[in-house]
Amino acid sequence: MDLRIFPPEGFLETRLSLPLSKSMSARALIINALTPGASSLSRVAECDDTDAMVAALRGDSAQSAHRTVNIGAAGTTMRFLTAYYACTPGADITLDGSPRMRQRPIKVLVEALKTLGADIEYAGEEGFPPLRIRGRRLSGGSLELDASVSSQYISALLMTAPVMEQGLKLTLLGEIASRPYILMTLKMMRDYGVESEFYLNTVTVPAGGYKCPDRPREIEGDWSAAAAWYEIVALSAGVVTIDNLAEDSCQGDRRLADIYSKIGVDTQWEGENGGTDLVANPDPDARATIDFSDCPDLAQYVTVTCVMLGIPFVFTGLHTLAIKETDRVAALCNELAKVGVILDPSVPGTLKWDGRRVPMLEMPVFDTYADHRMAMSLAPVSLYIPGIIIRDSEVVSKSYPDFWEDLRAAGFTLVDADAEPETLQDPEAQSETNQAPEA
């Protein structure tokens, strides 16, 4: 469905609980599946990506012959299950996905697993899913890996390392992408009795397997999902209270609070009524220079925030965005041109904006490219341009199925764009209070 969105009337104030962390849930499910005698996890994220992993793992006990599993657009699920099934003796499975998934490279992980003894072959184009995997106990040992492409490859190898014959000594080459996600993986492995060592650029994981914890780590609220609400507060000058954000979170996107403290939102960890209050800061920095190497999933929200607030920026560390659900840098350039903003992506891994604008000629109709984060990062533009349209709004089910309902609860009006009355607000008739400042 295509949604037309109008902002709340008056002051925006709302309270909500975020979906559980997709990143933590995926790791917990794989580690739990590798742990002898572990009970099923009772609380994990409810979204497309996690549902795909739960369905695949549930099928393990139902079938012993070869089967094909289609995990849709779930990139984390594809990478983690590739390693999981490669090290599971007796597994015989083909992992497939959406058309976009068949374009997302996985050769680095597949070749690494083959070096460690895996039996994997490409069922289509070399270097990409679908994959035919026949599980066996992997030998493990020493391995070097290009760490600049995706931390998910590294996490997939680390989580399976304890069940390899020799464990794993993994040397990471080049700049490490999304290091906090690797640290999250190691922390969650430690909960299941695996003590690793991460020194300089080498991670050593001993053989020996996992042990059931007395109490599994609780899955936190998703810091990545909080990004849309930080953006909303920055653009509305409202107040949002979130009930399930952890201040001492192991999630890398916890850095969100620090980034937004510079561009318009303060985080008050213990609000008057409990929870975490996001409160507008009227004095954002005049320019933003941010390295997103450790938190690339935040880039879309921060980019849209800066554009609407008129904050020129230089963003680096975006090299992994090209292999996400879509090429996110290209998608941002295309969509923000619709509000008169011309971004500069000429340097690979970098996105710049000098603050200049050109006239906006028509009401923006934003494409989402089958990417949940495009939809959620562009929706708050309605605070400055009431009546924008978000195409294919259902893409948010990948990580935050209740996003639109939470927007409605916050006072936004969302209507089917095709069922809209003929008279719409002129795009130039923007609210004076929410007018984007001139650069």
N, C-alpha and C positions, 0 to 999 in steps of 0.2 A: 504493500500500500504506500502511496505517496501522501505525506502529511504536510498540511499547511500549519504553521505555528505562529501564535501570537503571544506576547509576553503577559505576565500578570499585570493587573491594574493595581497601582499603588505599591507599597513597600513589599519586597519579597522576603518572606521568612518561612522556613520550613524545617522539618525534622525527619530524618530517615535512617534506615539501616542499609548498608551497601550489600551487594551480593558477596558471598565468600570468595576468597582469593582463588582465582583460576590457576595461578602458578603454583601455589602451595598444594592445591587439590591434586593437580597432575602428578606432582612429585610424591605426595602421600600415597596415591593409588598404586604407583609403580613399586615403591619401596614395600608397601604392604603386601603386594602380590608376590614379591620375592622373599617374603618372610615366612618360614615354615610355621604353621599353626596359628597364623594371625587371623583375627576375626575381621569381618567386613567393616569398613569405615562407615560410621553412622551419619556424619555430616560433611559433605563436600559441596563445592559450588554446583548450582543448578543452572547449567548453560549448555549450549551446543557442544563446545569443546570437551567439557568434562563428561557429558552424556555419551559422547562417542567413545571415550576411553572406558567408561563403566560398561557399556554394551559389549565392547570388544573383549574385555577381561571376563565378563560374565559368561561369554560363549566358550571360554576355555574348558569349563567343566562339562559343557553340553555336547561337545564334539571332539572326536579324536582324529578324524580324517581331515584331508585338506579342506580349507574353507577360505573364502574371500571376504574381507571386511572393508567396507567403504567408510572412511572416517570424515568424508566431506571436506570442509575447508580448515580442519583443525590441525594446524602446523605443529604445535607442541605434541599433540597426540601422535602424529605420524612419526616424529623423531624419537619420542620416548618408546613407543611400541616397537619400532624397528629394532632398537637395542634389546628391549625386553624379550621379544620372540627369538632373536638371534641367540640368546643365552639360555633359552628354555628348552631342555632336551625333549624331543618328541613333537615339538610344535611344527606345524606345516600350514603355512598361511600366506595369502597374498594380501598385502596392504595397498589399498587404492584410495582415491579421493576425488574431489571436484576437479573440473577442468583447470582451475587455477592451481590446485595442488599438484597437478601433473606438470606445471611449469616451475615449481619451486624446487631448487636444487637440493639434493641430498647425498651427492657423491662423496663429499668429505667424510660424512658419517659412515656410509656404506663401506668405503675403502678402509677406514680405520677398523671397523668391525671385522672385515675380511682378514686384515693383518693379524688380528687377535684370534683368528680361527673360525669366523662365521661363514655360513653357507647362505649367501644371498645372491640373487640374480635379478637383473632388471627385466620386468615383464613388458616393458615398452621402450621408450627412448632412454638410452644410457645416461645415467646421472640424475634421473628423475623417477618419482613413483609412476606406475605401481611397482611393487617389489615382491618377489617370491622368496620367502624365508623358510628355511628348514632349521629348526632349533637344535642346538647341541651345547654341551659345556665348552666354554671358550677357554683357551689356554691363558690368555692375559699376558702379562710381562710389561715390557717397556714400549712406549709409543710416543711419537712426536705428532703434533696436530696444529694446523693453522687455526689460531684462536680468534682471528679477526672477523670470521663470517657469522657465526651464531653460537651463543653460549649454550643453546639447547643441545647442540652436538656434544659439547663437553659434559653437560649434566647427564645426558643419556648414557655416556660411557662411564661416568663416575658411579651412577646408581647401580649399574650392572657389575661393576668391578669386584664387589665383595664375593660374588658367586663364581668368579673366574678362578681357574686352578692356581695361578700365581698372583692374583690380585692385579693391580695396575699401577705403573709409574708413568704418569702422563706429563710430558713436557710441552708447554704451550708456546707456540712460535708467533711472534708479531704482537701487535696490540690486542689485548684481551677485550672482546666485546661483552658488555653487560656483566662485569665482574660480580656485582652484588647477587646476581641470580646463581652464580656458581657457589658463592658463600651460603646462600639459602639452601642449596642442595646438600652441601656438606653438613650444615646444621641439622637438617632433617634426617640425614643418614646417621648422625650421632645419636639422635633420639632412639634409633633402632640398634644401638650398640656398636656402630662402626666408627672407629677413631681414625681420622685421616690426617695427613700433613700437607699444608699448602705453603711452600717456601719458595720465595722468588717466583719463578714461572713454572714450577714443577709441583704436581699434586700426586701424592702417594697414598694409595688405598690398599690395605692388606686383604688377603684372602681370608675366608672364614665364615662369611654369610652374616645374615641379620638375625637379631633376637627380638622377640616381642617386647615392647616397652610396657612398663607398669601402667602408664597413661600416655596415649599418643598425643602429640602436639595438637592443640586446638587450631583449626583453620581460621585465620583472621579475616576480617573484612578486607575487601580488595582495594588496595591503594591505587591501582590503575584506574578503577572505576570512580574513585574520588576525584579524578582529574576534571571531569565534566562539571562537578559542583564547585571546585575552585574557580574554574572559568566563569561559571554563572555568577558567583559572588563578585569576582573582579569586574564583570560587565554590568552588574545590577546595583552594586553597593548595598546588597542585601545581607542577610545572615542565614547560614545553613548550619544546622546541628546534625552531626553524624554520630550514631550510637556505637559503632563497632570498628573504629579506627584505633590501631595499637600504636602508641608513641614509640615503643621500643621494638617495632616490627622488624622481622627479618627480610621483608620485601624490599627490593631495590628501589621501587617507586615511592618509598617513604620520603625520598628526596623532594617529592612534590611540594611539601610544606616549605622547604628552604627556597626552592625556586620561586614560588608564588609570594613569599615574603618580600621579594624584590620587585614584583610586578603587580601588587595590589591586594594581597590577601594575607591577613595574620591568622595564625592557628592558635587557638586558646584551648589547651588540652583538657581542662576541667571547667566546663561552662557552668553557668548558674544552676542549671537543671541537670547536671551530669552530661556525659557525652563530650564531643569535641566540637567547638564552635569555630566556623569559618567566618571571619569578619573582614569587611572591606577596609583596606588601608588607603587613605586618600592621597598618599604621597609616593607613588611608584617611581622607580628609577627612570631616568630620561632615556636610557638605552639599555639593551639587554645583550650580553655576550654569554652564551651557555654552551657547554660541552655535554651532549646527550649520550656519550658513549656508554655510560652506565645505566641509562634509563630511556632508551629510544621510544618506548611506547607513550611517553609523555609529550613528544615533540609536536604532534598535531594540535593538542589542546593549547599548548603554550604559544604556538605560532598564531592560531586564530585569536587568542587573547591579546597578544601584542599588536596584531593588525587592527583590531577593533578599538583598542585604547590609543593607537597612534604611537606605539613605542618602536622605534627602529631597532633592528637586531642583527646579530651574526650568530648563527647556530651551527655548531660542528658536531662530529660524532654521529652523523646520520647515515653512514654507509650501509647499515643493515636494513634500512627502510625499503630498499628496492626489492627485497625478496620477502616482504610481508604479504598480507592478504592482497594488496596491490602495491604498485610502486608509490609509496606514500608521498614522497617528495614531488613527483610528477602530479599526483592527484591534488595536492595542496596548491600547486601552481595553477592548475586548471580551474579549481573551484574558487580560489580567492581572487582570480581575475574577474569573476562575476560581481565582486564588490569594488572593483576599480583598483585592485592592488596587484602590482606586477612584482613577483618575487624573483630573486636571482639564484638559480641553482647551478651556475656555470662551473663551480669548483666541486668535484665529486665529494659527497659526504658533508657538504656545507650548504646552508640556505641563508640568504641575506635579504634584508629589506631596508631601503634608505629612508622610508617614511613617506615617499611620494605616492599620490593617488591620481587616478584619472576618473572622469565622470562615470557613475553607474547608470546605465541606460535603461535597465528593466529590472523588474523584481527577480531576485536570484532564485533559480531552481537548481538545487545542489544535487549532483550525482554522488553516490556513495561507493561505487566500485566493489560491491560485495564486501565492504570493509566496515565492521562495527565502529571502529574509532573515527572514521570519516563522518559517519552519521552523528555520533555523540559530540564530536568537537565542533561541528557546524551548527547544530541545533541552537546553541546560545546566541548565535548571530541575530536571532529573532528579537533579542532585547534591544538591538539597535535598528533593526529593519523588520518591523512587524509584518508577518504574512509570507515569510520565506517558505519555500517548499523543500522538504527532504525526500528524495526519491528512495524507494525500496527500504522503507523504515524498519522493516522486520529484521534487517541484518544485525540489529543490536542483540538478538537472541544468542549470538555467538559467545557473549560474555556477560551481558546485563539485560536479561529478558524483561525486567520490570522498569526499564529506564523511562519509557514514555508515560507509564502510570505514575512514576515518581515526579515527573515533570508536571503532570496534571495536578497532583497533590500540592505542588508548590505554586499553583495558580496559573500555569501556562494553559492556553487554549489550543488544542490540537484537533484538527478536523481533516477528514478525507479530502484531499485536494481536488478530486474529481467531483465531489458533491458540494463544492464551495459555492456560496451565493455569488452572483455576477459582480456585485460591487465590492471591490477590494480597496484597501488603503493604498494610496499612491506611494511608490517607493521613496519619493522625496519628502513625504510627509512624516518624517521620523520625529520621535519624541525629543523635545529640546533637552530634556534631562539626560537622555541616553544617546545624544548625538555624538558620533565619533569625532574626536578633536581633529582639527586641521593640522597637517604635518607642517 
